[in-house]
């Protein structure tokens, strides 16, 4: 793996050379099974979902989950069952989602306010150059931070609504950890090399995790102390919910370490998908102005220009949702899903899958499979998702694309992820006109050589298009 970097591209190229949609690659002691065919993927995650319901042990996931105390990253077992039930039923239920809507809307308002302030400071032409990745990352972080901690800032922040030094350090660290969760580390496949940190993953994750814990842990510890003193009201945010949970004997259901670990995982899980989808989607739409025009026309028809977009508008914004879904299809956040691990020997599609195999569903190749997406699969065409005229959803149960993971180990936060993504698209497309920067004919959509994100954070010119009073807080 050290000689085939990035490893995911080597796997993709190997499968193309073999002309196959499923393969078995031996990495150290592990059988790695990449899959690019939706039919085969459905057999793994539908017909035999229970067999592939575990996760691998790895240096990165062990560190981030504090020894496998969380939901997404934990191997199959009682701990996963307990945490999955809590996250699904108590944190990410429809009831909690509706109750905390005001926190999400507050951050959507702040996003618009922040960009408007940047434009207003440019007195001459009332436009501003926006780092799209920067604003999308901080919006996503602000939303989940508000849901978890009821705060936007770890420090003082900025008067214009932008992040301060503390927020920038926190976000950078979260995205560092996300990068290495999805990467291939040599020591995960050759266990006796653990401790040598040959590819540097362990050291980078430890450093990033220390920074994240520096901001999270004091808040969590103080809140637990307040709860024990009887001075904290229950149910204000995710942290309060986790602290207030009791078992059958009226004892705390979760330890402090479980709460800390789950908070970090929730923070990470909420940030990458909306950010990546929007920066790719906006770049594609600026490069195809007719798509951008159609999106804005839908917003003006559904919402008008006398108010800002609200979450209640989302069901009617099918073209906006189609743009987000198309971004997920063509430009997923990572090449492969977090691996599913087989709990026993089994047969899938006439292939023997040994116990302990790592199943890698290729988000990128599933979304671009020409047998499924036969109408210019490499072109950004949101209208392909409007064919049946039904309500557009960002998930796909048939695994023709993967936006949020599905199956027994599926993403319990798909409702929150959908809301955050659509509101990010809708608020910014409705409140501002977007074009390429001066002296630039189009947004550069070159893929990074290290992963499948954009090689460079996209820059775009924003100009307010609604009445000025709507931007005032």
Rosetta blueprint (number, residue, H / E / L):
1 X L
2 X L
3 X L
4 X L
5 X L
6 X L
7 X H
8 X H
9 X H
10 X H
11 X H
12 X H
13 X H
14 X H
15 X H
16 X H
17 X H
18 X H
19 X L
20 X L
21 X L
22 X E
23 X L
24 X L
25 X E
26 X E
27 X E
28 X L
29 X L
30 X E
31 X E
32 X E
33 X E
34 X E
35 X E
36 X L
37 X L
38 X H
39 X H
40 X H
41 X H
42 X H
43 X H
44 X H
45 X H
46 X H
47 X H
48 X L
49 X H
50 X H
51 X H
52 X H
53 X L
54 X E
55 X L
56 X L
57 X L
58 X L
59 X H
60 X H
61 X H
62 X H
63 X H
64 X H
65 X L
66 X L
67 X L
68 X L
69 X L
70 X L
71 X L
72 X L
73 X L
74 X L
75 X L
76 X L
77 X L
78 X H
79 X H
80 X H
81 X H
82 X H
83 X H
84 X H
85 X H
86 X H
87 X H
88 X H
89 X H
90 X H
91 X H
92 X L
93 X L
94 X H
95 X H
96 X H
97 X H
98 X H
99 X H
100 X L
101 X H
102 X H
103 X H
104 X H
105 X H
106 X H
107 X H
108 X H
109 X H
110 X H
111 X H
112 X H
113 X H
114 X H
115 X H
116 X H
117 X H
118 X H
119 X H
120 X H
121 X L
122 X L
123 X L
124 X L
125 X L
126 X L
127 X E
128 X E
129 X E
130 X E
131 X E
132 X H
133 X H
134 X H
135 X H
136 X H
137 X H
138 X H
139 X H
140 X H
141 X H
142 X H
143 X H
144 X H
145 X H
146 X H
147 X H
148 X H
149 X H
150 X L
151 X L
152 X L
153 X L
154 X L
155 X L
156 X L
157 X L
158 X L
159 X L
160 X L
161 X L
162 X L
163 X L
164 X L
165 X H
166 X H
167 X H
168 X H
169 X H
170 X H
171 X H
172 X H
173 X H
174 X H
175 X H
176 X H
177 X H
178 X H
179 X H
180 X H
181 X H
182 X L
183 X L
184 X L
185 X L
186 X H
187 X H
188 X H
189 X H
190 X L
191 X H
192 X H
193 X H
194 X L
195 X L
196 X L
197 X L
198 X L
199 X L
200 X L
201 X H
202 X H
203 X H
204 X H
205 X H
206 X H
207 X H
208 X H
209 X H
210 X H
211 X H
212 X H
213 X H
214 X H
215 X H
216 X H
217 X H
218 X H
219 X H
220 X H
221 X H
222 X H
223 X H
224 X H
225 X H
226 X H
227 X H
228 X H
229 X L
230 X L
231 X L
232 X L
233 X L
234 X L
235 X L
236 X L
237 X L
238 X H
239 X H
240 X H
241 X H
242 X H
243 X H
244 X H
245 X L
246 X E
247 X L
248 X L
249 X L
250 X L
251 X L
252 X E
253 X L
254 X L
255 X L
256 X H
257 X H
258 X H
259 X H
260 X H
261 X H
262 X H
263 X H
264 X H
265 X H
266 X H
267 X H
268 X H
269 X H
270 X H
271 X H
272 X H
273 X H
274 X H
275 X H
276 X H
277 X H
278 X H
279 X H
280 X H
281 X H
282 X H
283 X H
284 X H
285 X H
286 X H
287 X H
288 X L
289 X H
290 X H
291 X H
292 X H
293 X H
294 X H
295 X H
296 X H
297 X H
298 X H
299 X H
300 X H
301 X H
302 X H
303 X L
304 X L
305 X L
306 X L
307 X L
308 X L
309 X L
310 X L
311 X H
312 X H
313 X H
314 X H
315 X H
316 X H
317 X L
318 X H
319 X H
320 X H
321 X H
322 X H
323 X H
324 X H
325 X H
326 X H
327 X H
328 X H
329 X H
330 X H
331 X L
332 X L
333 X L
334 X L
335 X L
336 X E
337 X L
338 X L
339 X L
340 X E
341 X E
342 X L
343 X L
344 X L
345 X L
346 X E
347 X E
348 X E
349 X L
350 X L
351 X E
352 X E
353 X E
354 X L
355 X L
356 X L
357 X L
358 X E
359 X E
360 X E
361 X E
362 X E
363 X H
364 X H
365 X H
366 X H
367 X H
368 X L
369 X L
370 X L
371 X L
372 X L
373 X L
374 X L
375 X L
376 X L
377 X L
378 X L
379 X L
380 X L
381 X L
382 X H
383 X H
384 X H
385 X H
386 X H
387 X L
388 X L
389 X L
390 X L
391 X L
392 X L
393 X L
394 X L
395 X L
396 X L
397 X L
398 X L
399 X L
400 X L
401 X L
402 X L
403 X L
404 X L
405 X L
406 X L
407 X L
408 X L
409 X L
410 X L
411 X L
412 X L
413 X L
414 X H
415 X H
416 X H
417 X H
418 X H
419 X H
420 X H
421 X H
422 X H
423 X H
424 X H
425 X H
426 X H
427 X H
428 X H
429 X H
430 X H
431 X H
432 X E
433 X E
434 X E
435 X E
436 X E
437 X L
438 X L
439 X L
440 X L
441 X L
442 X L
443 X L
444 X L
445 X L
446 X L
447 X E
448 X L
449 X L
450 X L
451 X L
452 X L
453 X L
454 X E
455 X L
456 X L
457 X L
458 X L
459 X E
460 X E
461 X E
462 X E
463 X E
464 X E
465 X L
466 X L
467 X L
468 X H
469 X H
470 X H
471 X H
472 X L
473 X L
